[in-house]
């Protein structure tokens, strides 16, 4: 028994794996629109939708997001009357618009849009 040596089993060679097919996900243009006044925001969203639909783009939205409210409390008096306070708030209204499979014409038309002041736009390719 001492003379017998245990034979080590050789590991089989790793089999080559088949490559997975890479499927290109459809591109999506996500537009986030923000403004302090909801009427101005809705007018600019309508303008964006009209230009996107003019070039036969598929549009999802506008999706309203929760309104962000920032409140500020300020003393009315400078020294005495600590209980007399005023509250101010800023409301930021938000909407999201998704444009599915945008063409270069749609992107060019959206970049040339002139929107009213006070409207902020963030555009991302997702």
N, C-alpha and C positions, 0 to 999 in steps of 0.2 A: 503494500500500500504506500509505503513511503516513496517508493520509486515511481509510482504513478503520479503524473502531474495532471492537474486539472486543466482541461482545455478551455481557453477563453473563447466565448462565442464572438465572432466578428459581427459588428453592427451592419445591417444592410444599408446600402447607399440611399441617400434621400432621393425620393422620386421628384422629378421636376413638376411643379404645380402649373396648372393652366392659368394663364393671365386672365384677370377679370376684365370684362368689357367695360370701358369707361363711357358712361352715358352722360352727355352734356346736359346739365340742368337748364331749363329755359331761363333766360335772363329776365330780370325784372328791374324796372326803374322805380325806386321808392322815393316819393316826394313828401316831405314833411313841411306843412305850412303852419306858421304861428303868427298870431296877432293879438293886440289888446282889445280890439273891437270886433265883435262877431259878425257884424254886417259887412265890414270891409273884408273880413276873412272869407265869408261866403261868396262875395262878389269875385274875389281873386281865384277861389277854387273853381267857380263856374267858368271863369275865363280859361283856366288851365284845362278843364274838361272839354271845353269847346274846341280848343286848338288840338287836343289829342284825338278827339273824335273826328275832326276834319280830315285827319290823315289815316283814318280807319284803324286806329290802335285799340287794342283790348284794354279796357280800364276797369279796375276794381276800386270802388270808393266813391266818394270821400267817406272815410271812416272817422267819426268824431272820437277824439281821445278825451280823457278827463281834463277838466279845466284846472289849471294850476293857479292857486290863490296864495298870494303873498300878503300877509297882514303886518302892519306896522302900528305899534302903540306909542303915542307921544304924550308927554305931560302938557297940559294946557298952560299951566303956570310955570314960572321958572324956579321959584324958591319954595313957597308955601303951597297949600292946597294939592297935596299929593294925590288925593282921590279924584281930582278933575283931570280926566284923560280923554284923548281923542284917538280913534282908530281909523286908519286908512288901509285900503287894500288895492292890490293890482291883480287883475284877472288876465291870465294868458290862455287864450283859446287855441286848440290845436286840431289839425286834421291830417289824415294820411291818405295819399292817393298812390295806387300801384298801377303802373303801366306795364303790361305783359308783352314780352318780345318787341321792344321798341325799335323802330327803324331809324336810320340816321336822319331822315327828314323830320321825324317827330322830335328827336333830340334837338335838332337845329331850331325848329319852330319854338320849342319851349325855352331855349336859351335867349331867343330874341324877344320874349314877352316883356312888356313893361307893366309892372304891377304897382299899385299905390304904395306910398310910403307907410311904414309901420307894419309891413308884412315881411316876415322872414321866411326864407325857403331853404331847406336842406335837401339836396338831391344825392341819392346813393344808388349804385348798381349792386343788386343783391343776387 
